[in-house]
Amino acid sequence: MLLIPLALAVESYDSVRTLLRNNDLFPRRVAWGQSAHFAGSDWKLTDLRAAFGMSNLPPDSVPVLADFQVKIGNPDLQKLWLGCKVMLIDKDGRRWSPTSIVSLKTPDNIGNCVSAIFSGARTGDTLNLRETFLVPKEATKSIRPAIGVASERPRFLLFQLEKD
């Protein structure tokens, strides 16, 4: 009788470990205007806004831009930022990943999470990052930007907005 629960625990151990390593499960809340040390660098949400006036989008959808400023601490981004994932999360827990459907011109000094990994940034450098999302119009009132990386999972940063 004792062997059955023990066998189940042994068999499920790898599955639980994989679940924790591959998912952003536990939010670390970051207040508006504050930065948080995460994956060896200091992350700060600098802007979250809708981009209006675009044609050829699905009805009732809105492009949303999330801008971050990251001050590099440990420059080993290829290790610390592996699996970097920026997302938007609404009050119901729904998540949106960045999209390539919406194409907006971005200044040369702004990259994204993946390009930053290979930027050659050094300790003390500041990177400006932007991700573009396409979300339902009704979700724009409650979305919050979040960032997860493999080196910190299952924890992730969840940025709060001014009005929170």
C-alpha positions in Angstrom: 0.0 0.0 0.0 2.9 2.4 0.7 4.6 1.7 -2.6 1.8 3.1 -4.7 1.9 6.7 -3.4 5.7 6.5 -3.4 5.7 5.3 -7.0 3.3 8.1 -8.0 5.5 10.7 -6.3 8.7 9.5 -8.1 6.9 9.3 -11.4 5.4 12.8 -11.1 8.6 14.5 -9.8 10.0 15.3 -13.3 6.7 16.5 -14.5 6.3 18.9 -11.6 9.9 20.1 -12.1 9.3 20.7 -15.8 6.1 22.6 -15.0 7.9 24.9 -12.6 10.8 25.5 -14.9 8.8 26.3 -18.0 6.0 28.4 -16.8 5.6 31.9 -15.2 3.5 31.0 -12.2 4.3 33.3 -9.3 4.1 37.1 -9.9 6.4 39.6 -8.3 4.5 42.8 -8.4 6.3 46.0 -9.4 4.8 49.4 -8.6 4.3 52.0 -11.3 7.5 54.0 -11.8 9.7 51.6 -9.8 12.4 49.3 -11.1 13.0 45.7 -10.0 16.1 43.7 -10.1 15.4 40.6 -12.2 17.7 38.2 -14.2 20.7 40.2 -13.3 19.4 43.6 -14.4 17.1 46.4 -13.3 13.8 46.5 -15.2 11.4 49.4 -15.4 8.2 49.8 -17.3 8.3 53.2 -18.9 5.1 53.2 -21.0 2.1 51.2 -21.9 -0.2 52.6 -24.5 -2.6 51.8 -27.3 -1.6 52.7 -30.9 -4.7 53.9 -32.7 -5.4 54.8 -36.3 -4.2 51.6 -37.9 -6.2 49.9 -40.6 -6.5 46.2 -41.5 -6.8 45.0 -38.0 -9.3 42.5 -36.7 -12.5 44.2 -35.4 -12.5 45.2 -31.7 -8.8 44.7 -31.4 -6.2 47.3 -30.3 -2.4 47.3 -30.8 -0.7 47.9 -27.5 2.9 49.0 -27.0 4.9 48.1 -23.9 8.1 50.0 -23.3 10.8 49.1 -20.8 14.1 50.5 -19.7 16.6 47.9 -18.5 19.9 48.8 -16.8 22.3 45.9 -17.3 23.9 44.5 -14.2 25.2 41.1 -15.2 26.0 41.2 -18.9 25.6 37.4 -19.5 22.2 38.0 -21.1 22.4 34.8 -23.2 22.3 32.8 -20.0 20.2 35.0 -17.7 17.6 36.1 -20.3 17.2 32.8 -22.1 13.5 32.2 -22.8 12.7 35.9 -22.3 9.0 36.3 -22.6 7.2 39.6 -22.4 3.4 39.3 -22.1 0.3 41.1 -21.1 -2.0 39.7 -18.5 -5.6 40.8 -17.8 -7.6 40.7 -14.6 -9.0 37.3 -15.6 -5.5 35.8 -16.1 -5.6 35.7 -19.9 -2.2 36.2 -21.5 -1.1 37.7 -24.7 2.3 37.3 -26.4 3.9 39.9 -28.7 2.6 39.9 -32.2 4.2 40.5 -35.6 0.8 41.2 -37.2 1.1 44.8 -36.3 4.1 46.4 -37.8 5.1 49.8 -36.4 8.3 51.7 -37.2 10.6 51.6 -34.1 13.5 53.9 -33.5 16.9 52.4 -34.0 17.8 52.6 -30.3 14.8 50.4 -29.3 15.0 46.6 -29.4 13.0 43.8 -28.0 13.7 41.1 -25.5 15.2 38.6 -27.9 17.4 41.1 -29.7 18.7 42.4 -26.4 20.1 39.0 -25.6 22.5 39.3 -28.5 23.1 43.0 -28.2 26.5 42.8 -26.5 25.3 45.0 -23.7 27.8 45.6 -20.9 27.4 46.2 -17.2 26.0 49.7 -16.7 24.4 50.0 -20.2 20.8 50.9 -20.5 18.6 49.2 -23.1 15.3 50.4 -24.3 12.9 47.6 -25.2 9.5 47.6 -26.8 7.0 44.8 -27.5 3.9 45.1 -29.6 0.7 43.2 -28.8 -2.7 42.9 -30.3 -5.4 42.5 -27.7 -9.3 42.7 -27.6 -10.5 46.2 -26.9 -12.4 45.1 -23.8 -9.1 43.8 -22.2 -7.2 47.1 -22.5 -8.7 48.3 -19.2 -7.1 45.6 -17.1 -4.0 44.5 -18.8 -0.6 44.5 -17.0 2.8 43.9 -18.6 4.8 41.0 -17.3 8.3 39.6 -18.0 9.5 36.0 -17.5 12.9 34.5 -18.1 14.2 30.9 -17.7 16.7 31.8 -15.0 13.9 33.2 -12.8 11.0 30.8 -13.5 8.6 30.1 -12.0 8.7 33.7 -10.7 8.0 36.6 -13.1 7.7 40.4 -12.9 4.1 41.8 -13.1 4.1 45.6 -13.5 1.3 47.6 -12.0 -0.2 50.7 -13.6 -0.5 54.2 -12.0 -4.2 53.8 -11.0 -3.6 50.5 -9.1 
